[in-house]
């Protein structure tokens, strides 16, 4: 049972294991000690515990990071100094005074000489400070060093993910990478909008101070990793996303992941039915099937949708836009469902044609092609295709 939290103390339940860990290490020995005796060690223990939680949450979603990099690891190593020297050697570091920020009156502004990076030489609006007047690095300097490390190790393309409130930081970071790589390494910055949670038709209110916020692991535990991954990719990264717990589990067209998985399940049900009838539907046989009777507009429309797949993947990859794959899969599933539903009224459009194995194989080859693309597309998104809906 979680003990009652005293007034003014942070009540987040996720910190209870951290407190238990500290008690396991220290016992009661630190309870009345001054802060300087325990703060640094407690910070290190708590930080590692939070990192373990983050790793576990990401693993539950199927995400594994090769390297977790801390800004703190750059200080005292000389790497910041090396990065700035690289820019200095290019004539891009100088002492100067910046103009007052827009919206500031002269009375609000105290001009002072600073160490600046000539970012305007690489597309930025103004030059940027890299060192404070007291000699300490600005927050921009370690970011330059981090990207310098990437460029130095031979990476030819970089992608940064920023929160939406960091839009003003994009130009200076692009300028730094351009300067470090002499314009040879592109940097793509993805601005991420907030995710709003909904439950029972109402916004799910969160408060960090109160400790009642929803973690990524909470989402995965409630709706599953596949649903979270697919749903998160139904929006561009710079568009706000409403994550409705109820709709994500809903079995309807309004739930994209269900709609796509349902299409795949329908295709597999057709393959099983044909196989039970003794009709060969292995891939080798279907590859040689006669497609001449696939001449209805609904069938041709599905073929045209399939033909778009290779180009779509290329565009999504070049633009670093996985949401395009999610959009495409939804549209492809819609075309498959439309053909399936028309078959209920027009027997000639049904995938299985009683007494006509050749025509059945031709029609099923189309369904199988859709299944292959859905499987590939879901694989790109990190979602497992289902063969049967339960």
Secondary structure, 3 states (H helix, E strand, C coil): CCCCCCCCCCCCHHHHHHHHHHHHHHCCCCCCCCHHHHHHHHHHHHHHHHHHHHHHHHHHCCCCCCCCCCHHHHCCCCHHHHHHHHHHHCCCEEEECCCCCCCCCHHHCCCCCEEEECHHHHCCCCCEEEECCCCCECHHHHHHHHHHHHHHCCCCEEEEEEEHHHHHHHHHHHHHHHHHHCCCCEEEEEEECCEEEEECCEECCCECCCCECCCHHHHHHHHCHHHHHHHHCCCCCCCCEEEEHHHHHCCCCCCHHHHHHHHHHHHHHHHHHHHHCCCCCCHHHHHCCCCCCCCCHHHHHHHHHHHCHHHHHHHHHHHCCCHHHHHHHHHHHHHHHHHHHHHHHCHHHCCCCCCCHHHHHHHHHHHHHHHHHHHHHHHHHCCCCCCCCC
